[in-house]
Amino acid sequence: MDLCKSDCLAILEFIQSCLGAENSRGDLDLIFRRLQHLIPFNSAIIGSGGVRSGQIDSVLDLYSYGRNPWIEEYRRRQFERVDPIVLRALRDTKPFRWSEALAFHTCRAR
């Protein structure tokens, strides 16, 4: 895939906004808007937490952008502790497809 100059500039601006972001709702909103310009989406969630010995130790925050009425239920029921996407993201820093995370979780559950 070839990127044009404006695409490269948009990606660099996005990276710059990520690197300069603080843990504030305004900064996260700006990051989501810039990402949405690059890759259209309806909603997204950012989570941060701690892992100890391969297990989720704490979830510090789940931040949603867009309409996510189920986020409070997700938090209340602590789904992040069993969500295969979250578990994979905490285990691996490389990009992955959701289907890969789901397949790995399914194989381990058997």
N, C-alpha and C positions, 0 to 999 in steps of 0.2 A: 504494500500500500504506500503510495506516494502522498506526502503531505505538502500542501502549498505553504507559502510563506506566512499567510494570515493564520492558518491552522497551527503552525509551529509557534507563532507569537502568542496565540491564545493559550496553548499548552504551557508555555513558559510563564505567562501571567498567572495561570492557575496554580502552578507550582510555587511561584512567588507568594501568592496569597496564602497557600497552605503553610509555607515556612514562616511567614510573618504573623500567623494567626495566634491569638490567645484563646483561652478557654472562656469565650463569651458568646452569647447567643448571636450578637451582631456579626462577629467574625465567622461563625458557622453558617449563618444565613448567606453571607457573601460567598463563601466557598461553595455552598450548594448552588447558588445562582450561577456562578461561573462554570461549575461542572455541568449544570443543566444546559448551558449554552453549548458546551462541547458534545454532551451525550444526553439527548432528551429523555426525561423520566418524569413520572407523576409524583412519586414520593420516595424517600430514602431514610435510612436510620444510620446514625453513627453511634457506636458504643465504645466505651472505654472501661477497662477493668484490670484486675490483677490475676495472675496465674501462679500457682505454687504446686510443684510436683505434678504438673500436667492437669491439675484440676482448677476450676475457676474459684479463686479465693474471694474476690469481691467484684461487683459490678458498680463502678463509680457513677456512671451516667449512661442513659440511653436518650439520645436527642433525635427527634423526628422532624423531617421537613416535608411539607405537603400534608395531605389528609391521611392520618393514621389513627382512626378511632380505637383500634384494638391495642395500642401501645400500653395503656394502663393495665389492661388485663394480662398482657405479656409480662409486664413487670411484676404484677401482683402474684402471678402463678410461678414466677422465676423460670420461665421457659428458656432463658439464656443458659441455664445450667445443663440443658439437654438438647438445645438447638444445634443440629449438626453443622450448620453454616457458621455459627458463632464459635463452636468448638474447633472447627477447621481454621478459621481466621486467627484464633489465638495460638494455634499450633504451628502455623506456617505463614511466613511473611510474603510468599509468592502469590501472584494472582491464581485463582482457581475458578472452575465452573461449579455452580451449585450442584449439578448432577454428580460431579466427582465427590463432593462432600457427602451427599446423600448416599451414594453407593458405598463409600467407606464406612459410614455409620451403620448402614444396613448389614454389611458383612460382619462388623464387630458385634452387632446385636444378636447374631445367630449363635 
